Amino acid sequence: MTAEHREVPGVPDVPGDEGCLRRVVSVPLAILYLIASFFLCTALSIRPSGGWDDEARAGIALSCVLTLLAGGAAAGIVALRPVCRAVGWWWAAPALLMAVAAAIRWATAQ
């Protein structure tokens, strides 16, 4: 078994399809990573002016939710069995890291 080949129970092995699938999946994943990173940067750059600034906190919450949605969609794509077999779980790491950062920002928005 080579480093490129990953066994996933219940998925038939089709030799040679990993490279094509990897190229096809990388496009939507890259787009979702860019979307998530944009909204994460937005959430991190918004600073409330004071305790009365509910609009800034709403903007932080919206940016964090959109980051979580984009990161969850990317992780969901990677979680599909044929995709996971072709690309591996480490492709979900950027999305999951951005989702964790967004959740922490959302929880600590003051």
Secondary structure as a PSIPRED ss2 file (coil, helix, strand):
# PSIPRED VFORMAT (PSIPRED V4.0)

   1 M C   1.000  0.000  0.000
   2 T C   1.000  0.000  0.000
   3 A C   1.000  0.000  0.000
   4 E C   1.000  0.000  0.000
   5 H C   1.000  0.000  0.000
   6 R C   1.000  0.000  0.000
   7 E C   1.000  0.000  0.000
   8 V C   1.000  0.000  0.000
   9 P C   1.000  0.000  0.000
  10 G C   1.000  0.000  0.000
  11 V C   1.000  0.000  0.000
  12 P C   1.000  0.000  0.000
  13 D C   1.000  0.000  0.000
  14 V C   1.000  0.000  0.000
  15 P C   1.000  0.000  0.000
  16 G C   1.000  0.000  0.000
  17 D C   1.000  0.000  0.000
  18 E H   0.000  1.000  0.000
  19 G H   0.000  1.000  0.000
  20 C H   0.000  1.000  0.000
  21 L H   0.000  1.000  0.000
  22 R H   0.000  1.000  0.000
  23 R H   0.000  1.000  0.000
  24 V H   0.000  1.000  0.000
  25 V H   0.000  1.000  0.000
  26 S H   0.000  1.000  0.000
  27 V H   0.000  1.000  0.000
  28 P H   0.000  1.000  0.000
  29 L H   0.000  1.000  0.000
  30 A H   0.000  1.000  0.000
  31 I H   0.000  1.000  0.000
  32 L H   0.000  1.000  0.000
  33 Y H   0.000  1.000  0.000
  34 L H   0.000  1.000  0.000
  35 I H   0.000  1.000  0.000
  36 A H   0.000  1.000  0.000
  37 S H   0.000  1.000  0.000
  38 F H   0.000  1.000  0.000
  39 F H   0.000  1.000  0.000
  40 L H   0.000  1.000  0.000
  41 C H   0.000  1.000  0.000
  42 T H   0.000  1.000  0.000
  43 A H   0.000  1.000  0.000
  44 L H   0.000  1.000  0.000
  45 S H   0.000  1.000  0.000
  46 I C   1.000  0.000  0.000
  47 R C   1.000  0.000  0.000
  48 P C   1.000  0.000  0.000
  49 S C   1.000  0.000  0.000
  50 G C   1.000  0.000  0.000
  51 G C   1.000  0.000  0.000
  52 W C   1.000  0.000  0.000
  53 D C   1.000  0.000  0.000
  54 D H   0.000  1.000  0.000
  55 E H   0.000  1.000  0.000
  56 A H   0.000  1.000  0.000
  57 R H   0.000  1.000  0.000
  58 A H   0.000  1.000  0.000
  59 G H   0.000  1.000  0.000
  60 I H   0.000  1.000  0.000
  61 A H   0.000  1.000  0.000
  62 L H   0.000  1.000  0.000
  63 S H   0.000  1.000  0.000
  64 C H   0.000  1.000  0.000
  65 V H   0.000  1.000  0.000
  66 L H   0.000  1.000  0.000
  67 T H   0.000  1.000  0.000
  68 L H   0.000  1.000  0.000
  69 L H   0.000  1.000  0.000
  70 A H   0.000  1.000  0.000
  71 G H   0.000  1.000  0.000
  72 G H   0.000  1.000  0.000
  73 A H   0.000  1.000  0.000
  74 A H   0.000  1.000  0.000
  75 A H   0.000  1.000  0.000
  76 G H   0.000  1.000  0.000
  77 I H   0.000  1.000  0.000
  78 V H   0.000  1.000  0.000
  79 A H   0.000  1.000  0.000
  80 L C   1.000  0.000  0.000
  81 R H   0.000  1.000  0.000
  82 P H   0.000  1.000  0.000
  83 V H   0.000  1.000  0.000
  84 C H   0.000  1.000  0.000
  85 R H   0.000  1.000  0.000
  86 A H   0.000  1.000  0.000
  87 V H   0.000  1.000  0.000
  88 G C   1.000  0.000  0.000
  89 W H   0.000  1.000  0.000
  90 W H   0.000  1.000  0.000
  91 W H   0.000  1.000  0.000
  92 A H   0.000  1.000  0.000
  93 A H   0.000  1.000  0.000
  94 P H   0.000  1.000  0.000
  95 A H   0.000  1.000  0.000
  96 L H   0.000  1.000  0.000
  97 L H   0.000  1.000  0.000
  98 M H   0.000  1.000  0.000
  99 A H   0.000  1.000  0.000
 100 V H   0.000  1.000  0.000
 101 A H   0.000  1.000  0.000
 102 A H   0.000  1.000  0.000
 103 A H   0.000  1.000  0.000
 104 I H   0.000  1.000  0.000
 105 R H   0.000  1.000  0.000
 106 W H   0.000  1.000  0.000
 107 A H   0.000  1.000  0.000
 108 T H   0.000  1.000  0.000
 109 A C   1.000  0.000  0.000
 110 Q C   1.000  0.000  0.000
